[in-house]
Amino acid sequence: MFDVAVSRTLDVVSVRNRGWSIRAKIMTLAVVPLVAITGLSVFGVAVSAGDALNLLAARNYEQVFGGFGERLMVEIQRERRLSVAEKPGSVLLSDQRKSTDEREQQFRGSLTGSKLRDELPPDQLQNVDAFVAALNTLPQLRLDVDSGKAEPFAVVRDYSEIVDRLYRAFTPMTKLADPDLAELAHGIFAISRAREMMAREDAVISSVVADGRVTVAEQNQLLRTIGARRQVHDEALGSLPAPHNEQFRQIFDSETYRTLYAMEETLSTTRPGKVLIDAAIWRGTNDAIYKQLDATEGAAAGATSDLANELGIAAFAQTIVAALLGLLCAAISLVLALRTGRSVVRRLERLRVSALEVAHERLPRAIAALRQPGALVNDPSLTDVPLVAVGTDEVGQVGHAFGAVQRTAVRAAVDEAVLRRGISEVFLNIARRSQALLHRQLTLLDRMERRTTEPQELEDLFRLDHMATRMRRHAEALVILAGAAPGRGWRHPVPVIDVVRGATSEIEDYQRVTIDRLPDVKVVGRAVGDVIHLLAELLENSTSFAPPHTRVRVFAEQVGNGLALHVEDRGLGMSDAELAEANGKLAEPPAFDPASSSRLGLLVVARLAARQGITVRLRSSSYGGITAVVLIPAELALTDPTDKGEPLGIFAPRAPRAVEAAPAVPVEEQTVDLGNGGGDETTALLPKRVRKASPETAPAAEETTVSLGEPAPVPRQRSADQVRTMMSAFQSGTVRGRAKASTESTANGDEPATAPTPQDSAGMEDSSTLEGRA
Amino acid sequence: MSTDPLDGVEEGPAWWDHEAGPVVRPYMVTGGRVRPVTVDFDLITFLVATATLAADTPSPEHQAILALTQEPRAVAEVASRVDLPLGVVRVLLCDLLSDGLIARYDPPPTDHLPNVETLQAVIHGLRAL
């Protein structure tokens, strides 16, 4: 039950502290014991210092009362005796009064100067005040003595009253914390008291001796005084500690004291009447004893003072040592706490910083890099995991655990990249196969289109051609998404009009595209394939997102850093957010994600643009639709009119043929064609359409099959055409022959007159004619 | 699968220049049209341009035909020189004809030639002379 409550309380505390930083928590842990240690040590020092201050105060008190008070008391004792022993107005008495006054002034001065009154507790202050009040009665007492009215014993009693008050004020000096010192002080007090009793007895006896007679009352007083003195002396002897009581005892054992004792006996045993002791002897004996007592007391007081000094110094030293020790402990604990705390905090901080860096920067960056197509999965700069924190303690273990998490994440990313690559390769493989088949299909369609003379048949072929062309585009898109280059390549620059028309021919609604007059600019060969595909994707987008009855317009203008092609539709347009998103995708092509297949066209455009350094941006057109602006950089768009490129894209394929027109190849082709049989009218009709049969590809065989399978009746209806074709071929042959004969030397005379195929001649003528035109 | 010639071809186009086929497909040249609108052209119809190259002629192919027919040429010859299917060339020629950029000279129709009897009569007449 209690445990539960405690743990709940701790939970509440920990929840409340959860918002604090670790640094604050650890600092709290360090500060709490530090405060405790400091508090304890301050308390200890205060207590020790209290003792020391107590001793100091006692010393001060002792100076005032033990010094000036004692001396004043001696004078008062002497005045007391003289007041009753001498006649009023005697020189001795008045001298004594003067010296008493002097001592009194000194005492009062010291009492005021020492500011003792401020420090004393109330009960002691009362004693002091009572003594000062008693002192104030001294002048009245003297007047009484001088007038002779007062009884000698009454005078003694009044003086004694003053002295008793002083003794009462002395008592604090014996109340000391240290037991040795207290005992010593007590002993001194007892001796002093004994001496006082001695002096009082002396005063009483002196007055009796001066009178020369003793009454019964005086006798009683004498006996009481003597008894009190003896008792006090016995007590003092017992209370004084060891080294000092020896001297005291010697006084009691001395001859002088025995004389004194004997005289006291004489006085107490004789009957009232004449005094039987000698005044001079009494005086001498008493003074001697008094002096010895004074000396003993002085020695003891000196010892007390030394002891008090020693104790005071010791107490001070103790206080200082305690304070220093406390400070040292506090300092050590502070340093230790700070060092440990700071090291823990620093390591935690390092762990935190590196963990945050890894979580927010390194890991996402590595994973993004691994997702890029063509990323090196074995690249250590991507897959290496930095050690977050070293060490074997808990912090280090957390660091290691974090490293393990990170490694797992990187491994997952690597696996994903490998999987992605595998999928890409499958795509690529299939796409390449489709491409190869489509290429062959288009080649065949090309030949069939050239062969046919029937518009209906040509229309069907055109449809097939269009479909195959679109399929080729889709296969190319797949290849591009897989990160490879599309299949077709050009070595020579191609006019931009052909590039645009090539792109247009690859989309479904190519008839809806209006191409404005375009500038005489050529696109560098290596960019042709990509630009065609890029434009085709944009045109496809425009035609498919705009209503079917609208047209899509393509126009171009030359700008400072290249050629800007505009593809403008009259569709419904896009919202600003959609436009921004599309432009963002275009500016930074995201990695191909098979999970989201929307807007794949944009992704393809972005890839191609990035590869060629082309900028593509979509913006709203004034018709409400979208205008895609394709900026082809100047290094890809050639404006030099003297550039030796193929002026017409449609003729481009033929140009290299003329160059490689070796005599052997046409002969071979001719043989092949003849082998197909004279029944193949189409071949006979337009022999120049026969293309070079590549040894590594199949088209020649397929062509043969198709040719053979083609029905014969169609050409028969056009026998006249056939004749005309023959004549035309013959005519062109003779024209060419004449031209050759006039221009060429006899070195080429070995060429058979009928051997050059019309195809070759056409190719050569074409290039020369067209070059002349350009 | 490993015998596929495409395997291992990671980079670079598979077909260069003419092997890649024409940049502009033939149907694009005519915009999908397959038959001449007004008149048909015989293969031996002779053509001659009545204008020089016009700046605003519709397409490069039209321009090429105009350039070729600066001297009289037969349709078959034009078709072979611009290297386009005959059907396409016919459509293009029809465009140019309707724009008045070329003129055509048809050969005299065979039915209008003198018949054998007439010729023989002529021969006989000559012999009789």
Interface residues (C-beta under 8 A of the other chain):
Chain A: N429 R432 R433 Q435 A436 H439 L442 T443 D446 E449 R450 T452 T453 E454 P455 Q456 L458 E459 F462 D465 H466 T469 A484 A485 P486 G487 R488 G489 W490 R491 H492 V494 P495 I497 D498 V499 R501 G502 T504 S505 Y510 Q511 R517 V528 G529 I532 P647 L648 G649 I650 F651 A652 P653 R654 A655 P656 R657 L686 K688 E696 A720 D721 R724 T725 M727 S728 A729 Q731 S732 P758 A762 G763 E765 D766 T769 L770 R773
Chain B: D4 P5 L6 D7 V9 E10 E11 G12 P13 A14 W15 W16 D17 H18 E19 A20 G21 P22 V23 V24 R25 P26 Y27 M28 V29 G31 G32 V34 R35 D42 L43 I44 L53 D56 S59 P60 E61 Q63 A64 A67 L68 A74 A76 E77 S80 R81 V82 D83 L84 P85 L86 G87 V88 T110
